[in-house]
Amino acid sequence: MTDRTTYLVLPGYQNSDPGHWQSLWEASEPETFHRVVQADWDHPEQGDWVARVDAAVAAAAADGPVVLVAHSLGCITAVRWAAGAGAERTAAVRGALLVAPADVDTAEVPELVNFRPVALEALPFPSIVVASTDDPWVSPARARRFAAAWGSRYEQPGAYGHLNAGSGLGDWPLGRELLAEL
């Protein structure tokens, strides 16, 4: 084992475009940031998405600790994975940055219904939930509820929409600071 931290990037529904902070982080550090590529970004299936996270964690754990860097539906996938994964697998995860978790329980998007309900079990590793005050995919109250249920620290940086490329965050220095705390 080389004891190198691998950052697994978990985009949400329809993937993260090139201007998204996740994509920018990957491009700037391709040796440590690795996207978990899903078979179908536009018609996600919870079981498939969770299985791909599990396989990616297993592969990355051979080199050292893993940190999950999730956005939107990627957060919901990470939490569902942790709820069903064994202790040996989750022990490889040093932490998770969970940004703009999509509230699939209230989202009226047919492709996301199979991710219901959002898992509300405590995560077995440190985590930080980051949510905007004006995110169209999750209310601040619901994001705080997720953070409390998951045992996560909650951060609310202000009004930045869905904390994606459309939010104008660029490389998102605050996100990198939070990631460094994990």
PLY file of the C-alpha trace (Angstrom):
ply
format ascii 1.0
element vertex 182
property float x
property float y
property float z
element edge 181
property int vertex1
property int vertex2
end_header
0.00 0.00 0.00
1.35 3.42 -0.98
-0.78 5.37 1.52
-1.80 7.92 -1.10
-5.18 9.57 -0.59
-7.54 9.14 -3.52
-10.37 11.64 -3.94
-13.33 9.94 -5.58
-15.47 12.48 -7.42
-19.18 11.60 -7.37
-21.13 13.90 -9.70
-24.89 14.08 -9.68
-27.68 13.63 -12.18
-26.50 14.42 -15.73
-22.83 14.56 -14.62
-20.67 17.62 -13.89
-19.76 19.71 -16.92
-16.21 21.00 -17.61
-16.81 24.29 -15.74
-18.03 22.57 -12.56
-15.67 22.76 -9.58
-15.51 18.93 -9.47
-14.25 18.85 -13.06
-11.79 21.67 -12.40
-10.37 19.83 -9.38
-9.99 16.67 -11.45
-8.25 18.56 -14.25
-5.84 20.27 -11.86
-4.90 17.08 -9.96
-5.61 14.07 -12.20
-3.30 11.83 -10.21
-5.42 12.09 -7.06
-8.95 13.10 -8.17
-10.83 10.33 -9.97
-14.40 10.56 -11.24
-16.66 7.59 -10.59
-18.15 7.22 -14.05
-21.74 6.06 -14.16
-23.21 3.98 -17.00
-26.11 6.38 -17.56
-25.97 9.93 -16.25
-29.42 10.83 -17.58
-31.36 7.78 -16.36
-29.66 6.89 -13.07
-30.40 3.62 -11.33
-29.62 3.65 -7.63
-28.32 0.07 -7.50
-25.97 0.63 -10.44
-24.68 3.94 -9.09
-24.04 2.49 -5.62
-22.28 -0.56 -7.12
-19.93 1.69 -9.08
-19.08 3.66 -5.94
-18.40 0.40 -4.12
-16.09 -0.83 -6.87
-14.26 2.51 -6.97
-13.74 2.57 -3.21
-12.46 -1.01 -3.26
-9.98 -0.23 -6.04
-8.78 3.05 -4.52
-8.42 1.58 -1.03
-5.57 -0.59 -2.31
-3.46 2.59 -2.56
-4.48 4.23 0.71
-7.29 6.26 2.22
-10.25 7.49 0.21
-12.17 10.76 0.43
-15.54 11.10 -1.29
-16.17 14.41 -3.09
-19.87 14.35 -3.92
-22.33 16.78 -5.47
-26.13 16.63 -5.66
-27.30 13.08 -6.48
-23.71 11.99 -5.88
-24.27 12.85 -2.20
-27.40 10.72 -2.04
-25.50 7.88 -3.75
-22.58 8.16 -1.30
-24.87 8.04 1.71
-26.83 5.08 0.31
-23.52 3.29 -0.39
-22.30 3.90 3.18
-25.60 2.66 4.63
-25.24 -0.67 2.82
-21.49 -1.20 2.71
-19.73 -3.29 5.30
-17.46 -1.85 7.97
-14.35 -3.15 6.21
-15.21 -1.17 3.06
-16.29 2.04 4.81
-13.14 1.93 6.97
-11.17 2.90 3.86
-13.03 6.23 3.66
-11.35 9.03 5.58
-14.18 11.49 4.98
-16.77 12.92 2.62
-17.48 16.39 1.28
-21.21 16.34 0.48
-22.12 19.42 -1.55
-25.69 20.45 -2.40
-27.36 17.11 -1.58
-30.40 16.74 -3.84
-33.62 16.19 -1.95
-34.89 13.36 -4.13
-37.77 12.80 -1.72
-39.40 16.00 -2.98
-37.89 16.34 -6.46
-40.47 15.84 -9.17
-38.03 14.27 -11.61
-39.14 10.79 -12.69
-35.53 9.64 -13.24
-34.71 10.26 -9.57
-37.65 8.50 -7.90
-35.71 5.22 -7.59
-33.30 6.98 -5.19
-36.11 7.51 -2.65
-36.06 7.63 0.28
-32.90 9.49 1.16
-30.90 7.34 3.59
-30.79 9.04 6.99
-28.31 6.76 8.81
-25.21 8.22 10.46
-22.10 7.98 8.32
-19.21 5.93 9.76
-16.65 8.56 8.74
-16.30 12.36 9.12
-18.29 14.43 6.68
-19.21 17.99 5.83
-22.50 18.96 4.18
-22.41 22.23 2.24
-25.66 23.78 1.05
-26.61 27.15 -0.35
-29.44 29.26 1.04
-31.17 29.33 -2.36
-30.54 25.86 -3.78
-33.51 24.80 -5.93
-32.80 21.11 -5.17
-32.70 21.27 -1.36
-34.04 23.72 1.21
-31.71 24.91 3.97
-33.91 23.19 6.56
-33.77 19.87 4.71
-30.00 20.17 4.17
-29.56 20.75 7.92
-31.73 17.69 8.60
-29.55 15.60 6.29
-26.41 16.84 8.03
-27.81 16.05 11.47
-28.94 12.55 10.45
-25.62 11.79 8.77
-23.58 13.14 11.70
-22.06 15.73 9.40
-20.83 19.23 10.04
-23.07 21.72 8.25
-21.74 24.68 6.25
-23.91 27.30 4.56
-21.76 29.63 2.42
-24.61 31.92 1.33
-26.75 32.21 -1.79
-24.98 30.28 -4.56
-27.78 28.23 -6.12
-26.93 24.57 -6.60
-23.19 25.13 -6.00
-22.40 24.06 -9.54
-20.89 25.63 -12.68
-23.91 27.93 -12.97
-23.08 29.34 -9.53
-19.88 30.94 -10.86
-17.68 29.24 -8.25
-14.80 28.41 -10.60
-12.21 26.32 -8.76
-14.19 27.03 -5.54
-11.49 27.85 -2.97
-13.91 27.45 -0.03
-14.65 23.89 -1.14
-10.93 23.11 -1.25
-10.52 24.52 2.27
-13.35 22.32 3.55
-11.91 19.30 1.75
-8.55 19.89 3.41
-10.27 19.67 6.82
-11.24 16.07 6.13
0 1
1 2
2 3
3 4
4 5
5 6
6 7
7 8
8 9
9 10
10 11
11 12
12 13
13 14
14 15
15 16
16 17
17 18
18 19
19 20
20 21
21 22
22 23
23 24
24 25
25 26
26 27
27 28
28 29
29 30
30 31
31 32
32 33
33 34
34 35
35 36
36 37
37 38
38 39
39 40
40 41
41 42
42 43
43 44
44 45
45 46
46 47
47 48
48 49
49 50
50 51
51 52
52 53
53 54
54 55
55 56
56 57
57 58
58 59
59 60
60 61
61 62
62 63
63 64
64 65
65 66
66 67
67 68
68 69
69 70
70 71
71 72
72 73
73 74
74 75
75 76
76 77
77 78
78 79
79 80
80 81
81 82
82 83
83 84
84 85
85 86
86 87
87 88
88 89
89 90
90 91
91 92
92 93
93 94
94 95
95 96
96 97
97 98
98 99
99 100
100 101
101 102
102 103
103 104
104 105
105 106
106 107
107 108
108 109
109 110
110 111
111 112
112 113
113 114
114 115
115 116
116 117
117 118
118 119
119 120
120 121
121 122
122 123
123 124
124 125
125 126
126 127
127 128
128 129
129 130
130 131
131 132
132 133
133 134
134 135
135 136
136 137
137 138
138 139
139 140
140 141
141 142
142 143
143 144
144 145
145 146
146 147
147 148
148 149
149 150
150 151
151 152
152 153
153 154
154 155
155 156
156 157
157 158
158 159
159 160
160 161
161 162
162 163
163 164
164 165
165 166
166 167
167 168
168 169
169 170
170 171
171 172
172 173
173 174
174 175
175 176
176 177
177 178
178 179
179 180
180 181
